[in-house]
Amino acid sequence: QVQLVESGGGLVQPGGSLRLSCAASGTIFSIHTMGWHRQAPGKQRELVATITKRGTTDYADSVKGRFTISRDGAKNTVTLQMNSLKPEDTAVYYCHGNDYGTNYWGRGTQVTVSS
């Protein structure tokens, strides 16, 4: 069993920053791709950012230049640094892992951007 556990969500004012972290535990050596998705109320879940074991990253256009994803491969942890946050970034953020077709999801952490 593999579990992903997120931390770091909360309430922040527009223009502020938050750092999300996700740790994977269980019987797995190294998840190939880890990343973050988000789901706002009434909207579909969308990809935010991903990073492979080799460090290749991909970002949604809406967060490029503001968010940075990083990982510690040996520890199966992934971090999302979110800067210049906007109200439209408000959503539940889910940690995701994909290991050659097997998907893992965390339970999500709420991020609210509001004054």
Sequence and secondary structure as in RCSB ss.txt:
>XXXX:A:sequence
QVQLVESGGGLVQPGGSLRLSCAASGTIFSIHTMGWHRQAPGKQRELVATITKRGTTDYADSVKGRFTISRDGAK
NTVTLQMNSLKPEDTAVYYCHGNDYGTNYWGRGTQVTVSS
>XXXX:A:secstr
 EEEEEE  EEE TT  EEEEEEEEES S  SEEEEEEE TTS  EEEEEEETT  EEE TTTTTTEEEEEEGGG
TEEEEEE S  GGG EEEEEEEEETTEEEE   EEEEE  
